[in-house]
Amino acid sequence: MPAIRSLSMPRAQRKEDTCPEGTGRRKGLNKTLGAGAAAVVALLLAGCGSTQASLTSAAGTASAHATATPTAKPIANTPCSTVAAQQASAGMSYVCTKDESGTLVWLDSVESKRVTDKIAAAAAAKAAAEKAAADKAAADKAAADQAAAEKAAADAAAAKQAAEAKAAQDAAAAKAAADAAKAATPPAPVARPVPGTNPGCDPNYSGCVPIASDVDCAGGSGNGPAYVRGPVQVIGRDIYGLDADHDGVGCE
């Protein structure tokens, strides 16, 4: 039986037919693929007989994409929770700071100091203004209280002076009225004692003046030993000195 010849194509021919149409096309494809796809293409190229330089280029591209460091996200002006907490980011130092609106945010150290100093200065100025206002209010109140006390004292002195003046005026008016009444009313006649009818009474006086070593007016400054309540009329000699003004009536 005649031998059957294989219809298989040569190995070299099969390899060329199964590969893409050109190396230039493969390189263009590598530029548009990501890191993972580039690695797969590198393996395909190795199977299609690509050169070592092509494989190295593909592997380098994949490695560069795989090891790229992500850019640090800035934290300036983002919220934070603890005053004066510190954090470093992108080579800068940040401090958790309460800004002028009262919000806690991350600020770089220079800006944090500026904002903190500004807020502290504003607070100090406000406190100074409030203290000055309080001091002024206290001084005004003290001055008003002193003025009120002085006015009250002056009013009291004026009232006392007016009262004293009125009392003096009333006393003068009462004395004048008494003097006028005394001058207008003649003294009541005193009956002369009949000798022998008033035993124990001195006959020099109308009214019973006791007979003693000395007689003084009751309620006066004399020291007795006997006293008489007047008025009594002197009808003889004023032997006891009861009529001080010598008007004929004693112990007025």
C-alpha positions in Angstrom: 0.0 0.0 0.0 1.5 3.3 -1.0 2.5 5.7 1.9 0.2 8.5 2.9 1.9 11.9 2.9 1.1 14.4 5.7 -0.6 17.5 4.6 0.6 19.5 7.7 2.3 22.8 6.9 5.9 23.4 7.9 6.4 24.6 11.5 7.8 27.9 10.5 5.0 28.6 8.2 2.3 27.8 10.9 4.0 30.2 13.3 4.0 33.1 10.9 0.3 32.5 9.9 -0.9 32.6 13.5 0.8 35.8 14.5 -0.5 39.4 13.8 0.5 41.1 10.6 3.4 43.1 11.8 5.7 44.2 14.6 4.8 47.8 14.1 1.2 47.1 14.7 2.0 45.1 17.8 4.0 48.1 19.2 1.1 50.5 18.5 -1.2 48.2 20.3 1.1 48.1 23.4 0.9 51.9 23.7 -2.8 52.0 24.1 -3.2 49.1 26.5 -3.0 49.2 30.3 -0.5 47.5 32.5 -2.3 44.2 32.7 -3.1 44.1 28.9 0.5 44.9 28.2 1.7 41.9 30.1 -0.7 39.6 28.1 0.6 41.1 24.8 4.2 40.5 26.0 3.3 36.8 26.4 1.7 36.7 23.0 4.8 38.3 21.5 7.0 35.8 23.1 4.9 33.1 21.5 5.0 34.7 18.1 8.8 34.9 18.0 9.3 38.6 18.9 12.7 39.8 19.8 14.1 40.2 23.3 14.0 44.0 23.0 10.3 44.0 22.3 9.7 41.8 25.4 11.8 44.1 27.6 10.0 47.2 26.4 6.6 45.7 27.1 7.7 44.5 30.5 9.1 47.9 31.4 5.8 49.6 30.4 3.8 47.3 32.6 6.2 47.8 35.5 6.0 51.6 35.2 2.2 51.5 35.3 2.1 49.0 38.1 4.4 51.0 40.5 3.2 54.6 39.9 2.7 56.4 43.3 -0.8 58.1 43.7 -0.7 61.8 44.3 -1.4 62.8 47.9 -4.8 64.4 48.4 -4.5 67.9 50.0 -6.1 68.3 53.4 -6.0 72.1 53.8 -9.4 73.5 54.9 -10.9 70.1 55.3 -12.8 69.3 58.6 -11.0 68.0 61.7 -12.2 67.1 65.2 -9.5 67.9 67.8 -8.1 71.4 68.4 -4.3 71.6 68.0 -4.0 68.1 66.6 -1.2 67.9 64.0 -0.7 66.0 60.8 1.8 66.0 57.9 0.7 65.7 54.3 2.6 66.3 51.0 5.6 67.5 52.9 3.7 70.1 54.9 2.6 70.3 58.6 -1.1 70.9 59.3 -2.7 71.9 62.6 -6.4 71.4 63.5 -7.5 75.0 64.0 -10.8 76.7 64.9 -11.2 79.4 62.2 -13.0 82.7 62.5 -16.4 81.1 61.9 -15.8 78.6 64.7 -15.3 75.6 62.5 -12.5 73.1 63.1 -10.4 72.7 59.9 -6.9 71.6 58.9 -4.6 74.6 58.2 -0.9 74.7 57.4 1.1 75.7 60.5 1.8 79.3 59.2 -1.9 79.9 58.4 -3.0 78.3 61.7 -0.8 80.6 63.7 -2.0 83.6 61.8 -5.7 82.7 62.3 -5.1 81.8 66.0 -3.3 85.1 66.7 -6.0 87.1 64.9 -8.8 85.4 66.9 -6.8 85.8 70.2 -6.3 89.5 69.4 -10.0 90.0 68.7 -10.9 88.2 71.9 -8.5 90.4 73.9 -9.8 93.6 72.3 -13.4 92.5 73.1 -12.5 91.7 76.7 -10.8 95.0 77.1 -13.8 96.9 75.6 -16.2 95.0 77.9 -14.0 95.8 81.0 -13.8 99.5 80.0 -17.6 99.6 79.6 -18.1 97.8 83.0 -15.6 100.2 84.7 -17.4 103.2 83.2 -20.8 101.9 84.3 -19.5 101.3 87.8 -18.0 104.8 88.0 -21.2 106.4 86.7 -23.2 104.5 89.3 -20.9 105.5 92.1 -21.1 109.1 91.0 -24.9 108.9 90.8 -25.1 107.3 94.2 -22.8 109.9 95.8 -24.9 112.7 94.2 -28.1 111.1 95.5 -26.6 110.8 99.0 -25.4 114.4 99.0 -28.8 115.6 97.8 -30.6 113.5 100.5 -28.3 115.0 103.2 -28.9 118.5 101.9 -32.7 117.9 101.9 -32.5 116.5 105.4 -30.5 119.6 106.6 -33.0 121.9 104.9 -35.9 120.1 106.5 -34.3 120.2 109.9 -33.6 123.9 109.6 -37.1 124.6 108.4 -38.5 122.6 111.4 -36.3 124.5 113.8 -37.3 127.8 112.3 -41.0 126.9 112.6 -40.6 125.7 116.1 -38.9 129.0 117.1 -41.6 130.9 115.3 -44.4 129.0 117.1 -42.7 129.5 120.4 -42.3 133.2 119.8 -46.0 133.4 118.8 -47.1 131.5 121.9 -45.0 133.7 124.2 -46.4 136.8 122.5 -49.9 135.5 122.9 -49.3 134.7 126.5 -47.8 138.2 127.2 -50.7 139.8 125.4 -53.2 137.8 127.4 -51.4 138.6 130.7 -51.3 142.3 129.8 -55.0 142.3 128.9 -56.2 140.4 132.0 -55.7 142.2 135.3 -54.7 140.0 138.2 -57.5 138.6 140.3 -58.0 140.4 143.5 -56.7 138.5 146.5 -58.8 138.6 149.6 -57.0 139.9 152.6 -56.8 137.5 155.4 -58.6 138.5 158.5 -56.2 138.5 161.4 -56.7 135.5 163.6 -58.7 133.5 161.0 -55.8 131.7 159.3 -53.7 130.2 162.0 -50.4 128.9 160.7 -50.4 131.3 157.7 -48.1 134.3 157.5 -50.2 137.5 157.6 -47.8 139.3 155.1 -49.2 137.3 152.2 -52.7 136.7 150.8 -53.1 133.0 150.4 -51.7 130.7 153.0 -48.0 131.0 153.1 -46.8 128.8 156.0 -44.9 130.3 158.9 -41.4 128.8 158.9 -37.8 129.7 159.0 -37.8 130.0 155.2 -40.4 129.5 152.5 -39.7 129.1 148.8 -41.9 128.8 145.8 -42.7 125.2 144.9 -40.9 124.0 141.8 -38.3 126.7 142.1 -34.6 126.5 143.1 -35.1 127.3 146.8 -34.2 124.7 149.4 -37.2 125.3 151.9 -37.7 124.0 154.4 -41.3 125.1 153.6 -42.8 125.7 150.2 -45.9 127.4 148.8 -47.5 127.1 145.4 -48.4 130.5 144.0 -49.4 132.9 143.0 -49.6 134.6 146.3 -50.1 138.3 146.8 -47.7 140.3 149.1 -49.9 142.4 151.4 -47.2 143.2 153.9 -43.5 142.7 153.9 -42.1 140.1 151.5 -40.1 138.4 154.3 -39.5 135.2 152.3 -38.5 136.9 149.0 -41.3 135.3 147.0 -41.9 138.4 144.8 -38.7 138.4 142.7 -39.9 141.1 140.3 -41.5 143.2 143.0 -44.8 143.5 141.3 -46.8 142.5 144.4 -47.3 138.9 143.3 -45.1 136.1 144.5 -44.4 132.6 143.0 -45.9 133.5 139.6 
